[in-house]
């Protein structure tokens, strides 16, 4: 559903990393942590605070698109291995406004047009599975758990 809230989607700048990971952590705690065992919560926090991941971002090897309403960061999507959505989070206040859908579409355009790939993949959290289905992803297999992280492997054909 598009509620008409104007927002801008663009690639993240170097100085936006901390704010983006803060949004990911806050949103994870609000919507997803209750589905995970303590090990999964710790592993997610370790992932988003990893200096190696930040270095990949800073060197252009972990692209991130951001969504802004005015000057407020309200959404992020990141890509690893040129086709795998690694993080997708939208601020609670902006759920069901079309921001997540446009982040996926924008990343799909980048993956297809700039990187020449035919598909995107994601390991969707239990909370995220219905969203990914709505935007055109399909399951590649049953729900799995690894290191306390619960996910369903999915793909989106470009």
C-alpha angles and dihedrals in degrees: 000000000000112000095186096249105152113235137165126222120202142144114281123254122228094257093056097069099094094046091048093050089047089056090048092051095045093048093044090054092048099048113013114027092079089065093053134076117237090263091058093049091050092048092050091050090047090051096053093044095046112125091210090060090049090051090052088053093047092051093049096252096112106046118203128194117200133201120214133189101199105315095334120105105226105163146018139189124185133193131210129185090015094280113038121095104223102176131013119171134158124190112258092242090060102045114130093020096109095258097116091046092051092047089055093045092048092049090046090054090051093047093048102037103032102028098031095228124150099213148015127222134202138182097224121208117230089257092050100047096088091048093050090049090052092053094049108271120138129206117258094192144334126307112286138191125215125171089347093306112125116205148149115225110232141171138206119205114219 
